[in-house]
């Protein structure tokens, strides 16, 4: 919606801004059932909001806040016009972007649909996540570093599935270091896949959500999708593949080098990890930390950093991550003493 839909008035020391919502847009879509979405907006701003018919009047004494509020409503209206359904989460995210004066607008972030299945669209939800997705599109190798819940693995998996379905690659390879197994998988019962299944289960969960079970099973049987521990990558050359290395903070520098040198022609790799959650024994250095010093500045390789603002789980998880980060800053060390 353009600024032509605004009407400005002055009443004493207070200022008013009127926004006209297009007549073909039901107000319930913008305001929510029982004004659920409007109440979220009202809690975030001091200005008053009055709705009559398809006209929204915002009034207050702070010009800057009025402009931010008007920009927010315009962004929400454009999202609705594009066909996106507003939710409490998306409205809260849009408010955060507008108040932070992010370079990327909510419409730019939310309109980037990676894949859609059963009416559910997988898309970035924060400006940093949008930059992450763009980095994957534009680079051969992307390192995504950030705390749990920031969408590192989920978005990488979505991009991998999109690349496979659009025939940009011929297969997907998903791998993780099985550090928790103590490299003693032979002592566990079952075949190789049964032994490492607990460490790879989060990757399966993502795939089940993005592909129907029948297609996923067929791809696994045909080798189009391969899920295996990092140790099984040694000695291979991976051509025409989209490769995701998850939990890479638990690789040694030697394992990281081994993985990166597996990359073949027509392939793309995404490496994800949380450097505050290193489980390597005996203070061993993390390959994720070392690689940041070695590969910085190489064309075709990009490092993307996510933080508590990008956590897409329960809102309290954001506060937990932030609290730990502040604790680390005060104590001068990471949560694992690294």
C-alpha positions in Angstrom: 0.0 0.0 0.0 1.4 3.4 -1.0 1.5 6.5 1.2 -1.4 7.8 -0.9 -3.6 5.8 1.4 -2.5 7.9 4.4 -4.2 11.0 5.5 -2.5 13.3 8.1 -4.2 15.5 10.6 -3.1 17.6 13.6 -5.1 17.9 16.8 -3.4 20.1 19.3 -0.1 18.5 20.3 -1.2 15.1 19.0 -0.8 14.0 15.4 -3.1 11.7 13.6 -2.5 9.4 10.6 -5.3 7.7 8.7 -4.7 4.5 6.7 -7.3 3.3 4.3 -7.4 -0.5 3.9 -8.3 -1.7 0.3 -12.0 -2.5 0.2 -11.4 -6.0 -1.1 -9.4 -6.9 2.0 -11.5 -8.3 4.9 -10.5 -6.4 8.0 -10.6 -9.7 10.0 -7.5 -10.9 8.0 -5.6 -7.8 9.2 -6.9 -7.5 12.7 -7.4 -11.2 13.5 -10.3 -13.0 15.1 -11.5 -11.0 18.1 -8.8 -8.4 17.2 -6.1 -10.9 18.3 -3.5 -9.4 15.9 -4.5 -5.8 16.6 -3.9 -6.4 20.3 -0.4 -7.6 19.6 0.3 -4.3 17.7 -1.2 -2.2 20.4 1.0 -3.8 23.1 4.1 -2.8 21.1 3.3 0.9 20.6 2.3 3.8 22.8 0.2 5.5 20.1 -3.6 4.8 20.1 -5.2 2.9 17.2 -8.8 3.3 16.2 -10.5 1.2 13.6 -13.7 2.2 11.8 -14.8 0.2 8.8 -11.8 -0.1 6.5 -10.1 3.1 8.0 -7.4 2.9 10.7 -6.6 6.0 12.6 -3.4 6.1 14.6 -2.7 9.1 16.9 0.1 10.1 19.2 2.7 12.7 20.0 5.7 11.0 18.6 6.1 11.4 14.9 8.7 8.7 14.5 6.5 6.1 16.2 3.5 7.1 14.0 5.6 6.6 10.9 6.7 3.2 12.2 3.2 2.2 13.0 1.9 3.3 9.6 4.8 1.4 7.9 3.9 -1.7 9.9 0.3 -1.6 8.7 1.3 -1.0 5.1 3.7 -4.0 5.3 0.9 -6.2 6.8 -1.5 -5.2 4.1 1.0 -6.0 1.4 1.6 -9.4 2.9 -2.1 -10.1 2.9 -2.4 -8.9 -0.7 0.4 -11.3 -1.7 -1.7 -14.2 -0.3 0.1 -14.7 3.0 -2.1 -15.4 6.1 -1.0 -13.3 9.1 -0.4 -15.1 12.3 0.6 -13.9 15.8 4.2 -14.9 15.1 4.4 -13.2 11.7 2.9 -10.0 13.2 5.4 -10.1 16.1 8.3 -10.6 13.6 7.1 -7.8 11.4 6.9 -5.5 14.5 10.5 -6.4 15.5 11.8 -5.6 11.9 10.0 -2.3 11.7 11.1 -1.1 15.2 14.7 -2.2 14.5 14.6 -0.3 11.2 16.0 -3.4 9.4 17.3 -2.9 5.9 15.1 -5.8 4.8 11.3 -5.2 5.0 8.9 -7.8 6.3 7.5 -8.2 2.8 11.0 -9.0 1.4 11.6 -11.6 4.2 8.2 -13.4 4.3 7.6 -13.4 0.5 10.6 -15.7 -0.1 8.9 -19.1 -0.2 11.5 -21.9 -0.4 9.1 -24.9 -0.8 5.4 -25.4 -0.1 3.8 -28.7 1.0 0.2 -29.4 2.0 -0.6 -25.7 2.0 2.3 -24.9 4.4 5.0 -22.6 3.1 8.6 -22.9 4.4 10.2 -19.4 4.3 12.7 -17.3 6.3 11.1 -15.6 9.3 13.8 -13.0 10.1 16.2 -10.8 8.1 19.2 -12.9 9.1 17.4 -16.1 7.9 16.6 -14.3 4.6 20.3 -13.5 4.2 21.2 -17.1 5.0 18.9 -18.4 2.3 20.3 -15.9 -0.2 23.8 -16.9 0.8 23.0 -20.6 0.0 21.6 -19.6 -3.4 24.7 -17.5 -4.3 27.6 -19.5 -2.9 29.1 -23.0 -3.2 29.8 -23.4 0.5 27.9 -21.7 3.3 28.7 -21.9 7.0 25.8 -21.1 9.3 26.7 -20.4 12.9 24.2 -19.7 15.6 22.4 -21.1 18.7 19.7 -23.7 18.8 16.4 -22.9 17.3 17.6 -20.3 14.7 16.6 -22.5 11.7 20.2 -23.4 10.6 19.4 -27.0 9.8 15.8 -26.6 8.9 16.4 -24.0 6.2 19.4 -25.8 4.8 17.3 -28.9 4.5 14.5 -27.0 2.8 17.0 -25.5 0.3 18.4 -29.1 -0.3 14.9 -30.5 -1.0 14.1 -27.5 -3.3 17.3 -28.1 -5.2 16.5 -31.8 -5.6 12.9 -31.3 -6.7 13.9 -28.6 -9.2 16.7 -31.0 -10.6 19.5 -28.6 -9.6 21.2 -31.5 -8.0 20.8 -35.3 -8.3 20.9 -36.2 -4.7 21.0 -35.0 -1.1 23.6 -36.1 1.4 23.0 -35.4 5.1 25.7 -36.0 7.7 26.6 -35.4 11.3 29.6 -36.3 13.5 28.5 -39.0 16.0 30.5 -37.6 18.8 28.1 -38.8 21.5 28.8 -42.4 20.5 32.4 -41.9 21.4 33.6 -43.4 18.1 32.6 -46.9 19.5 29.6 -47.6 17.3 30.8 -51.2 17.0 29.7 -51.9 20.6 26.1 -50.9 19.9 23.6 -53.4 18.7 22.2 -53.5 15.1 23.6 -52.5 11.7 25.3 -49.2 10.9 22.1 -47.3 10.4 20.5 -48.6 13.6 23.6 -47.6 15.6 23.8 -44.0 14.4 20.0 -43.5 14.1 19.7 -41.5 17.4 22.3 -39.0 16.1 20.7 -38.6 12.7 17.1 -38.6 13.8 16.7 -34.8 13.7 17.6 -34.9 10.0 15.0 -37.5 9.3 12.4 -35.5 11.1 13.0 -32.5 8.8 12.7 -34.7 5.7 9.5 -36.3 6.9 8.0 -32.8 7.2 9.2 -31.6 3.7 8.5 -34.8 1.7 5.7 -37.3 2.0 6.6 -40.7 3.5 6.3 -42.6 0.3 8.6 -40.3 -1.7 11.1 -40.1 1.2 11.2 -43.9 1.4 11.7 -44.2 -2.3 14.5 -41.7 -2.4 16.2 -43.4 0.5 16.0 -46.8 -1.2 17.3 -45.4 -4.5 20.2 -43.6 -2.8 18.8 -40.2 -3.9 18.8 -39.2 -0.2 21.6 -40.5 1.9 21.9 -39.9 5.7 25.1 -41.1 7.2 27.6 -40.3 9.9 30.5 -38.1 8.9 33.1 -40.9 9.2 31.4 -42.5 6.1 32.3 -39.5 3.9 36.1 -40.3 3.9 37.6 -41.2 0.6 34.5 -40.2 -1.5 34.0 -37.5 -4.1 30.5 -36.0 -4.0 29.4 -34.8 -7.4 26.0 -33.3 -8.3 25.0 -33.2 -4.7 23.5 -30.9 -2.0 25.4 -31.8 1.1 24.5 -30.7 4.7 26.9 -31.2 7.5 25.0 -30.6 10.8 26.4 -30.1 14.3 29.7 -29.2 12.7 31.0 -27.6 16.0 31.7 -31.3 17.0 34.1 -31.9 14.1 37.8 -31.9 14.6 39.9 -29.6 12.3 41.0 -32.8 10.4 37.4 -34.0 10.0 36.3 -30.5 8.7 39.1 -30.5 6.1 38.2 -34.1 5.1 34.5 -33.1 4.6 35.2 -29.9 2.7 37.6 -31.7 0.3 34.9 -34.2 -0.6 33.0 -31.6 -2.7 32.8 -32.4 -6.4 31.5 -30.8 -9.5 27.9 -29.4 -9.5 27.7 -29.7 -5.7 26.8 -27.3 -2.9 27.5 -27.6 0.8 26.0 -26.1 3.9 27.8 -26.5 7.2 25.8 -25.7 10.4 26.8 -25.5 14.0 26.5 -23.8 17.4 30.0 -22.9 18.6 28.7 -22.5 22.2 27.7 -26.2 22.3 30.9 -28.1 21.6 30.9 -31.7 22.9 34.5 -32.7 21.8 36.4 -34.5 24.5 39.4 -33.1 26.4 39.3 -29.5 25.2 39.9 -30.6 21.6 39.6 -27.6 19.2 36.5 -27.4 17.0 36.8 -27.6 13.2 34.1 -25.0 13.0 36.2 -22.5 14.9 39.4 -23.2 13.0 37.8 -23.0 9.6 36.6 -19.5 10.2 40.2 -18.4 10.4 41.4 -20.4 7.4 38.6 -19.8 4.8 37.5 -16.2 5.5 37.5 -14.1 2.3 37.5 -17.0 -0.2 35.1 -16.3 -3.1 32.2 -18.8 -3.2 32.4 -19.3 0.6 30.2 -17.3 3.0 29.8 -17.3 6.8 26.3 -16.4 8.1 25.8 -15.6 11.8 22.5 -16.1 13.5 21.6 -15.0 17.1 18.8 -15.0 19.6 16.7 -12.7 17.4 16.5 -15.5 14.9 15.2 -18.2 17.3 11.9 -19.5 15.9 10.9 -21.7 18.8 9.0 -20.7 21.9 9.7 -17.0 22.7 11.2 -18.0 26.0 14.0 -19.8 24.1 15.1 -16.3 22.8 15.4 -15.1 26.3 17.3 -18.2 27.4 19.8 -17.9 24.5 20.2 -14.2 25.3 20.8 -14.8 29.0 23.5 -17.4 28.3 25.2 -15.0 25.8 25.3 -12.3 28.5 26.6 -14.7 31.0 29.4 -15.8 28.7 30.3 -12.1 28.1 30.5 -11.5 31.8 32.4 -14.6 32.6 34.7 -14.3 29.6 34.2 -17.8 28.4 31.8 -20.0 26.6 29.2 -22.3 28.3 31.6 -25.2 27.7 34.6 -23.3 28.9 35.9 -22.9 25.3 
